[in-house]
Amino acid sequence: MKKDADRVLRIGLFLDAAFLPLCTSFVQKAATALGLGEEESMALTLAAEEIFAYLCRIASPHQPLEIRCSSGRYYVQAEFTCPLEDFDMRFFNLTASVSPDDETSLEEMGLLIASRFVDRLDVRRAPNQGILLSLVKEKDYPAVTEIGTDIGPEMKPEVQAPVPETAAEFSIEGADPENMKLFAQRVNARFPAWLFPQSFRFPGKVVDMVAGGEYEAALAFGPGKRLQGGIVWHWASGKTVECYGPYLFGRGSVHAMADALTEACIGAVAKTPAVGLVNPFPTPDLPREHFEVLGDLTLVDEKGAGIPLTSHFR
């Protein structure tokens, strides 16, 4: 998870309930300063409050705690580091529940509440053998249905340009914010929802994901710098990269551009320690010769109809 390295705020406290107001005040003000809206800042603050209160109950009051808040462009992350050895992580399971007959369970209800306030929660061992607990709250972005699909006049069927047929007619370039936003809008306008990740429904979020370095993209431009397609990829785990696309926007489907976009992605990934590249939402233009079949998945739409989807990898 990449963050703006220069935008990290820190505070050192002790695991004593007397410091709870200082904890919540710091997280709320830091989240707001780092770009979260009022509602998202409050949710992150409430989660931090529950985590701090629980840690105070299971630790001695002299134990230190460091809280760090940082920006990842499209989210704010609050990290708690403390030298605890005994930490129950079962309440961070999405299926966890609380029993009113279990006193210990009720005492740990705060962990369950905290996990529901944020978008992501991670617990792992810190370098000092304590724990590192991180809370991630994403910014609120308008969906493409709220802002409309201003995809440009060249995307209208009557004036839509054909996809360039040879490599000499197009170029593959990196993504700038304006074209990345246009790319996300055009993907929504041209492709069914099951062929792209949910995050693509929020063009501003996609722009920030790429600008923050967590996602990478290659875009294809035809004559007159007209945006004709693109592909996006990101790290799905420590050794695996996921890619989405390639998405072509002109009339027809030409192998040259799809192949160039795919090779741009493969070439970038080849320079990293990744051992696998997965495409969970392959478009009809994906050059299958570069991949092997990973498996089949049947998606069910609102009407109950099954939509087969075959994931690929290399």
Secondary structure, 3 states (H helix, E strand, C coil): CCCCCCCEEEEEEECCHHHHHHHHHHHHHHHHHCCCCHHHHHHHHHHHHHHHHHHHHHCCCCCEEEEEEEECCCEEEEEEEECCCCCCCHHHCCCCCCCCCCHHHHHCHHHHHHHHHCCEEEEEECCCCCEEEEEEEECCCCCHHHHCCCCCHHHCCCCCCECCCCHHHCEEECCCHHHHHHHHHHHHHHCCHHHCCHHHHCHHHHHHHHHCCCEEEEEEEEHHHEEEEEEEEEECCCCEEEEEEEEECCECCCHHHHHHHHHHHHHHHHCCCCCEEEEEEECCCCCHHHCEEEEEEEEECCCCCEEEEEEEEC
